[in-house]
Amino acid sequence: MLTSLRFRIPVQVSILSERRVYHPYGLAGGEDASCGLNVWVRKVKKSNPEESNKQLNGQKSEEDISIYEERWINLGGKNTAAMKAGERIIVCTPGGGGWGKVEDRRDTNGERERDPKHAWRGGSHASREETALQA
């Protein structure tokens, strides 16, 4: 799900979210979901070498013609930022992992592919405790 918030006045915002680095895992063999993402779309004044030279030489410019550009900044999962009027935040929530077995994947040699996330994909704490009790 994608949510975009544009601010009309200067405001300080905080975000507290999860699953921005590690994927939500699937259960019973299901595939993992995508990671979430929090983006700050910031308005930044574009640099103008001619205006900079005038300011360094002590000259005043007749008109303040400022050109702004957007910069996209990854906020991470937990952050606080001071927003200016006209800036926005885009929050992409990760959704949930899949349920059910996925067909065995084979690489070019015919061997089963190894899941790089297998080390942390154990599931809930309760399922790990259950596995430890069975051993």
GILIN-V535644 format. One record per backbone hydrogen bond with DSSP energy under -0.5 kcal/mol. CO is the residue of the C=O (numbers start at 1). NH is the residue of the N-H. E is the energy in kcal/mol with one decimal. If there is no record, write none. Layout:
BEGIN
co/nh/e
CO/NH/E
CO/NH/E
END
This chain:
BEGIN
co/nh/e
1/93/-2.4
3/91/-3.3
5/89/-2.3
7/86/-3.6
11/13/-0.5
11/83/-3.3
13/81/-2.6
15/79/-2.0
19/36/-2.8
24/33/-2.6
25/97/-0.6
27/30/-1.5
27/100/-1.5
29/102/-0.8
31/98/-3.7
37/92/-3.4
38/75/-2.8
38/76/-0.7
39/41/-0.6
39/90/-2.8
40/42/-0.9
40/73/-2.4
41/88/-1.8
42/44/-0.6
42/71/-2.4
44/69/-2.7
48/52/-2.1
49/53/-2.1
50/54/-2.0
51/55/-2.2
52/56/-2.2
53/57/-1.8
54/59/-2.6
55/58/-1.1
63/65/-1.1
64/66/-1.0
66/68/-0.5
67/46/-3.6
69/44/-2.7
71/42/-3.0
71/73/-0.6
73/40/-3.2
73/75/-0.5
77/17/-2.4
79/15/-2.8
81/13/-2.8
81/83/-0.7
83/11/-1.8
84/87/-1.8
87/7/-2.7
88/41/-2.8
89/5/-2.9
89/91/-0.5
90/39/-2.9
90/92/-0.6
91/3/-2.4
91/93/-0.7
92/37/-2.1
94/34/-0.5
98/27/-2.4
105/113/-1.5
107/110/-1.7
111/107/-2.8
114/116/-0.6
115/118/-1.7
117/120/-0.8
117/121/-0.8
118/121/-0.5
124/128/-1.5
125/129/-2.2
126/130/-2.2
127/131/-2.0
128/132/-2.1
129/133/-2.2
130/134/-1.6
131/135/-0.9
END
